[in-house]
Amino acid sequence: MRALAVLVVTLVLAGCSSLAPEPGDGPGRVIDNPMAIPDAVPQDAPRSRYGNPESYEVFGRRYQVMETASGHRERGIASWYGSKFHGRRTSSGEPYDMYAMTAAHKHLPLPTWVEVRHLGNDRRIVVKVNDRGPFADNRIIDLSYAAAAKLGMLGTGTAPVEIRTVTPDNTTPTPGRVRTAAAPIDAGEPAGDEPAYWIQLAAFSQAANARQLAAELNGAGLSAAPRIHRGDDGLHRVRVGPLPDVAAVDRISAELQRARFSPGHVIIPDETATAD
């Protein structure tokens, strides 16, 4: 009985989107004019009684919940979830409404409001994060069906995005470094310029360590070559790429796992780095 109770609590914390490892699960009624959907409005709201433990575990992996969402910015891949979970309870306790402007995130406190910018078509939306997920590999945020429609990513299922938290008194971009995160991608629709994608394996203060890892990766026979990027912070980052699309990202990720390397994480750089 105790084990069953733990399982139930885990599933509640995980929310709806955790149970959909593939991007998207089918629409409901067609939204004729997605751009007419109003964005979510940021509010001063207390933390939800549900979905905000210090940490939680899903599918054998442990996730930490952030103490604050203030100033958070992140780049990675958005996915979406739809009719399969419509009406089911989210991690915050609210029912999932696929026609509302909401989203799921693994680490942000519930609720948090974020602006999501599509890096392919530059559309921007604001959503309320009220659920946990996505727990599929290489995704940073799961959007509702309505949010995905307005962002222009229903056809591809995923999109390269930048997210940042917004509050009632702060809806303008926060200056500072953007954190990159795991994420395979496809460009959304309408078509736009697709950014470059890299799988980052490690960052070293010593160049010799970076060169050693790069040599080991070369010896593994990957279908894309590793490169070493020197950052302004003095770190030497070992990356594989650039990769053109989600298929290439998924292929290299699988090759790394078969060769018993860390899967690393996918980044979408916002600045051009210097390569050795």
Buried (B, 14 or more C-beta within 10 A) or exposed (E): EEEEEEEEEBBBBBBBBBBBBEBBBEBEEEBEEBEEBEBBEBEEEEEBEBBBEEEBEBEEEEBEBBEEBEEBBBBBBBBBBBBBBBEEBBBBEBEBBBBBBBBBBBBBBBBBBBBBBBBBBEBBBBBBBBBBBBBBBBBBBBBBBBBBBBBBBBEBBBBBBBBBBBEEEEBEEEEEEBEBBBBBBBBBBEEBEBBEBBBBBBBBEEBEBBBEBBEBBEEBEBEBEBBBBBEEEEBBBBBBBEBEBBEBBBBBBEBBEEEEBEBBBBBBBEEEBEEE
